[in-house]
Amino acid sequence: MTDRELTADAVWVGYKDRSVIEDLTLAVPPGRITAIVGANACGKSTLLRAMSRLLAPSKGQVVLDGRRVHQIPARQLARTLGLLPQTPLAPEGITVADLVGRGRHPHQGVLSRWTAEDEAAVARALEATSSVELADRPVDELSGGQRQRVWIAMVLAQQTDILLLDEPTTFLDVCHQIEVLDLLTDLNADRGTTIVMVLHDLNLAARYADHLVAVADGTVYAAGSPDDVLTSDCVRAVFGIDSTVVPDPLTGRPLMVPAGRHHVRSVPA
């Protein structure tokens, strides 16, 4: 299990003169799976961008193993921390195998010599994401779900101790959503990889995460185990809807059932 420590200490982050995150503090549990949830535009993606040093806080700091992430050389950071952004862009015409291979760049020297270890890492990543049959195809010819699996393969090939994933189940049908989350769980169990992911589905977040972080209005509203965080009070405060929370019949984890205007009466007290 990795002992890498990633924290955000009283960070303020925004765009131009607009603050999105204000005085937010978060310690990522090493070697565990953390899911960040919250309403649209609450700051989830901005937080991930700040923790990966794509955005610099105007106040506060993001720290990895005692060093500010902006003080760590880019290649060195990329060997420790991998990021899958919400809307990644691939060069036009690039094949799947070449894109996944780019995940190996941080591990290569100045001469960028391709090694057997690089080849094996790419092969494992393609196999893990059920993308082997796509290897020779151009990325821009793939469906949205296929592209998402390929991007995940790229960050897997990077073999970092920490993975930050912004909505990794985007564009995926329910079958592939479960496959991806099972894959990340296996990666955490087998390698001890610390995983931080933004998810929209509260119930999948509660099922797969060890640590749940609910963000509201640019700061942490609640953080802890899914049992402690996913409550009807938290759902009302963070998402503005009424709900009931019951045990998931498969896992025993909390399961949120929302109450819409047309189904309020069917929700148990």
VENWO-V867826 format. One record per backbone hydrogen bond with DSSP energy under -1.0 kcal/mol. NH is the residue of the N-H (numbers start at 1). CO is the residue of the C=O. Records with the same first field share a line. If there is no record, write none. Layout:
BEGIN
NH->CO  CO
END
This chain:
BEGIN
2->192
7->63
8->26
9->61
11->24
12->59
13->21
15->18
18->15
20->13
21->13
22->218
24->11
26->8
28->6
32->29
34->195
35->211
36->197
37->213
42->39
47->43
48->44
49->45
50->46
51->47
52->48
53->50
54->49
55->49
58->12
59->12
61->9
63->7
64->67
65->5
67->64
69->62
71->68
72->69
77->73
78->74
80->77
81->77
82->162
84->164
94->91
96->137
97->135
99->95
100->96
101->97
103->100
104->101
105->102
107->104
108->105
112->109
119->115
120->116
121->117
122->118
123->119
124->120
125->121
126->122
127->123
128->124
129->125
130->127
131->126
134->131
135->132
137->134
139->94
141->138
142->139
147->143
148->144
149->145
150->146
151->147
152->148
153->149
154->150
155->151
156->152
157->153
159->156
162->80
163->194
164->82
165->196
166->84
167->198
170->167
172->169
177->173
178->174
179->175
180->176
181->177
182->178
183->179
184->180
185->181
186->182
187->183
188->184
189->185
190->186
191->187
192->188
193->187
194->161
195->32
196->163
197->34
198->165
199->36
205->201
206->202
207->203
208->204
209->205
210->33
211->33
212->224
213->35
214->222
215->37
216->219
218->42
219->216
221->214
222->214
224->212
229->225
230->226
231->229
235->231
236->232
237->233
238->234
239->235
240->236
244->257
246->255
248->253
252->248
255->246
257->244
259->242
263->260
267->264
END
